[in-house]
Amino acid sequence: MKLVRIAEYELEIDYDKTLSYYQNLPLIGEEDHCECLYCKNYGLTPSIFPNIIKKTTK
């Protein structure tokens, strides 16, 4: 398990299990996930996420 802190929140996660689960799913914004404009728009937003979020997702 890994302890991750985001702002005032602490999350205990199983990093390897979470990573293996999400690696097999299409990304939000990809047509295999959803074709709606909301999901496509959200798929463009990671470039504007705060650095603290970007660091925990890599």
N, C-alpha and C positions, 0 to 999 in steps of 0.2 A: 504494500500500500504506500501511497505517496500523499503527503500533505501539501495542498496547494492553497495559497492565500490570494484572494481577489478582493481588493478593497477591504471591507471589514468582515468578509466571509472567509471561513476556513473549510476546505473540502478535503475529505479523505477519499482518494480514488485508487482504484486498481488500474494503473496506467496501461499495462500491457494488455489486459482484457478489454479495456475501453478502446484502445488503439486498434486491436484486431477486429473488434465489432464494427467500428466506423470505416475502416479501410475497405470493407466489402460493400459499402453503401454508396450510391451516387451522391455527389455533392449538391447542396441546395443551389438551384439555378441551372442545373443540368436537366435536360429534357427527360431523362430517365427518372428523375426525382419528381418533378412537377413542372407543368408548362404554364402555370399562372404567372401573371405579371408581378405579383407580390414576391413569389419565390425567386423569380429571375432578378428582380431588383435587389433583394437581400443577398443574392449571390455576388453582387458587385460591391458590397459594403466592407468586406474584410480589409481593404486597403485603408479604410478610415477608422478601424477599431483602435482603441487606446493601446499603447505598447504593452501594458500589463496583461491584456487579453492575448495579444499576439505571442508573447513569451510563453504563456501556458499552453498554447495550442501547437507548439513545435516540439 
